[in-house]
């Protein structure tokens, strides 16, 4: 169940024939995003799929209003060329509390100025994100209930159809015996 909550974090790069070539996850926390779990086929040119993923990640970052991205692993040359650098002490002070667990070496990329963000705005971002997660969970539960209801209705119709078929067969066998 825990993995299911994070499934939508993953972004995929595919070939034209639909084969998944690479994936990376973006976990958002307020105005910050954590890029993690990058994976790809070793035989494929990594920078090609990274470019496709980077384009998608930039769009997601804009849509979520992110001001900074973080990575914990030593970034590949592509990510360093994109602007990721080792986090300085002042950068680490901006690291969201939820990301501070465990000793990690962080690399970061500022997407836009964070000067305008006050703690109140950060809290509003976090509340909005939590509200979106609650709404997504409610929608998932409602979808499960509707799926159960649809299955129940299908079973009732199936049992009803069998019952009617048996009635018709029984009536037909009575008529054939009378003749």
DOVO-905857 format. One record per residue (C-alpha): residue number from 1; x, y, z; residue in one letter. Coordinates in steps of 0.05 Angstrom, whole numbers, plus 5000, padded with zeros to 4 digits. Example, Ala and Ser with C-alpha at 12.3 -4.5 7.8 and 13.67 -1.06 7.14 Angstrom:
// residues 2
R  sevo    c1    c2    c3  bapa
R     1  5246  4910  5156     A
R     2  5273  4979  5143     S
This chain:
// residues 179
R  sevo    c1    c2    c3  bapa
R     1  5000  5000  5000     X
R     2  5058  5048  5015     X
R     3  5088  5038  4945     X
R     4  5020  5051  4913     X
R     5  5019  5121  4944     X
R     6  5084  5138  4909     X
R     7  5069  5107  4842     X
R     8  5049  5173  4810     X
R     9  5117  5203  4828     X
R    10  5151  5164  4772     X
R    11  5162  5194  4703     X
R    12  5179  5148  4645     X
R    13  5218  5155  4581     X
R    14  5195  5108  4526     X
R    15  5216  5089  4457     X
R    16  5167  5101  4399     X
R    17  5145  5029  4404     X
R    18  5124  5039  4477     X
R    19  5182  5003  4511     X
R    20  5202  5038  4576     X
R    21  5275  5059  4572     X
R    22  5283  5099  4636     X
R    23  5248  5125  4697     X
R    24  5258  5176  4752     X
R    25  5215  5197  4810     X
R    26  5197  5267  4832     X
R    27  5169  5274  4903     X
R    28  5142  5343  4917     X
R    29  5145  5374  4986     X
R    30  5117  5444  4988     X
R    31  5158  5485  4939     X
R    32  5214  5433  4936     X
R    33  5221  5371  4894     X
R    34  5264  5310  4907     X
R    35  5289  5272  4846     X
R    36  5304  5200  4864     X
R    37  5306  5128  4839     X
R    38  5333  5142  4770     X
R    39  5337  5078  4729     X
R    40  5350  5062  4656     X
R    41  5376  5009  4608     X
R    42  5452  5009  4609     X
R    43  5455  4994  4535     X
R    44  5417  5057  4516     X
R    45  5448  5127  4510     X
R    46  5433  5155  4579     X
R    47  5433  5228  4559     X
R    48  5378  5217  4508     X
R    49  5329  5191  4559     X
R    50  5353  5239  4612     X
R    51  5337  5297  4565     X
R    52  5267  5270  4555     X
R    53  5258  5261  4630     X
R    54  5288  5330  4645     X
R    55  5238  5364  4597     X
R    56  5181  5329  4633     X
R    57  5208  5344  4702     X
R    58  5215  5418  4686     X
R    59  5142  5420  4664     X
R    60  5121  5385  4728     X
R    61  5163  5432  4770     X
R    62  5130  5493  4738     X
R    63  5060  5462  4746     X
R    64  5073  5448  4820     X
R    65  5105  5516  4832     X
R    66  5171  5486  4854     X
R    67  5228  5533  4870     X
R    68  5283  5482  4882     X
R    69  5300  5410  4863     X
R    70  5343  5362  4904     X
R    71  5381  5298  4889     X
R    72  5415  5253  4940     X
R    73  5458  5210  4894     X
R    74  5520  5237  4860     X
R    75  5489  5266  4798     X
R    76  5511  5242  4729     X
R    77  5546  5293  4684     X
R    78  5479  5308  4650     X
R    79  5448  5331  4716     X
R    80  5510  5372  4734     X
R    81  5507  5405  4665     X
R    82  5433  5420  4679     X
R    83  5455  5459  4740     X
R    84  5455  5411  4799     X
R    85  5512  5425  4848     X
R    86  5531  5402  4918     X
R    87  5485  5436  4968     X
R    88  5520  5491  5008     X
R    89  5503  5503  5081     X
R    90  5454  5559  5063     X
R    91  5420  5512  5013     X
R    92  5413  5458  5066     X
R    93  5377  5507  5111     X
R    94  5321  5508  5059     X
R    95  5316  5432  5058     X
R    96  5245  5412  5078     X
R    97  5240  5376  5146     X
R    98  5210  5315  5114     X
R    99  5273  5306  5072     X
R   100  5322  5315  5130     X
R   101  5317  5244  5157     X
R   102  5382  5204  5149     X
R   103  5451  5227  5132     X
R   104  5452  5244  5058     X
R   105  5496  5284  5011     X
R   106  5449  5331  4976     X
R   107  5456  5364  4908     X
R   108  5409  5420  4890     X
R   109  5384  5465  4834     X
R   110  5347  5530  4846     X
R   111  5292  5538  4795     X
R   112  5270  5607  4815     X
R   113  5280  5658  4870     X
R   114  5259  5634  4938     X
R   115  5263  5703  4970     X
R   116  5189  5715  4958     X
R   117  5169  5652  4996     X
R   118  5152  5665  5068     X
R   119  5142  5610  5119     X
R   120  5067  5622  5113     X
R   121  5069  5610  5038     X
R   122  5110  5547  5049     X
R   123  5057  5523  5099     X
R   124  5002  5538  5049     X
R   125  5038  5497  4996     X
R   126  5045  5439  5045     X
R   127  4971  5444  5066     X
R   128  4950  5446  4993     X
R   129  4993  5386  4977     X
R   130  4965  5348  5036     X
R   131  4894  5366  5015     X
R   132  4909  5341  4945     X
R   133  4935  5275  4973     X
R   134  4872  5268  5016     X
R   135  4828  5282  4955     X
R   136  4867  5232  4913     X
R   137  4858  5179  4968     X
R   138  4783  5194  4971     X
R   139  4777  5187  4896     X
R   140  4815  5121  4899     X
R   141  4769  5095  4953     X
R   142  4707  5117  4915     X
R   143  4734  5082  4852     X
R   144  4744  5018  4892     X
R   145  4672  5023  4918     X
R   146  4645  5034  4848     X
R   147  4686  4976  4822     X
R   148  4657  4931  4877     X
R   149  4586  4956  4862     X
R   150  4595  4944  4787     X
R   151  4621  4874  4802     X
R   152  4562  4860  4847     X
R   153  4512  4884  4794     X
R   154  4547  4840  4742     X
R   155  4541  4780  4789     X
R   156  4467  4794  4802     X
R   157  4453  4799  4727     X
R   158  4493  4736  4713     X
R   159  4455  4697  4767     X
R   160  4389  4726  4741     X
R   161  4406  4705  4670     X
R   162  4423  4634  4693     X
R   163  4358  4631  4732     X
R   164  4318  4654  4671     X
R   165  4354  4604  4627     X
R   166  4337  4548  4675     X
R   167  4264  4570  4676     X
R   168  4260  4571  4600     X
R   169  4294  4502  4595     X
R   170  4248  4474  4649     X
R   171  4186  4501  4613     X
R   172  4211  4474  4546     X
R   173  4223  4405  4576     X
R   174  4151  4405  4605     X
R   175  4122  4422  4537     X
R   176  4161  4367  4503     X
R   177  4136  4316  4555     X
R   178  4063  4336  4543     X
R   179  4066  4322  4470     X
